[in-house]
Amino acid sequence: MVLNEPETSLHPDLLPALARLILGAAKNTQIIVVSHAPLLIEELTTGPVCARLHLLKEFGETKLGSSTLFNRPKWNWPAR
């Protein structure tokens, strides 16, 4: 499941509760969260099942922030 900016239209005080709900659901399925809210990101990264990836946009191209030529993740497209 992908949640794109779930913090939109939420009061900041509700972000910790939202993070707890997401972490609870993540025990049963993979969830990808795209967010610009530092509070939500901090709350999510306290969970043991969360991995944080920082994306950067350079010259119109989205890149993984910490990647170099030597440590980029290997993308495997599944067979159809």
N, C-alpha and C positions, 0 to 999 in steps of 0.2 A: 504494500500500500504506500502511496506517495502522498504526503501532506505538504502542499505548497503554501507557505506562509500562513499557518493556522492561527497565528497571533493577530491577523487582520481583524479589526473591529472588536477586539477584546480589550477590556481594561487590564492594564499591567498587573494589577493585583491577582488576576486570574491565571497568569502564566504558570506559576508553580503547580497549581491544580491541573492545568492542561498537561504539563510535563509528566505528572504522576499518572494521568490517564494513558498517555502515549507509552510510557515505560511499562505500564501494566499490560497493555495490548501487545507490546513487543515481546512478551514472554511466549506468545502463541504464534506470531507471524513476523515477517520482516517488514519494518516500517522505515521509510526514508522521509526525513523532514527537511524541507528547505525553509530557512528562516533568516531574517535580518535582526531578530530581537535578541540582544545579548543575554537578557534574563532567562529566556526560554532555553537558549543554547547552554547556558551554565547549568540550569536545572537538569536538562537531559543528560549532560555529560557526567553527572554524578552517578548515573546508573551503570552497572557493570556490563550491560549489553550494548552500550552506545559507543560508536566510533565517530569521531568528528573529522570531517574533511572540509578544508577551507578552499573555496573556489575563487579564482581571480579572473578578471576579464582583461585581456591585453590585446589591443588592436582588433577587437571584435571576436576574439577567440577565447573561449572559456578553458582555463587550465587549472589543474590541481595545484594548490598553493605550495606545497612542500615537495613537489615532484621534480626530479631532474631526469636527465636522459637515462640514468642508471637505476633509478628506483621507481619508475612509473609502474603502476599496476598493469598486469597483462590482461587485456580484455579478450575474452573468448565469446564469440557469438555462438549460441546454441544451434544445433542442426535443426532444420525444419522437417 
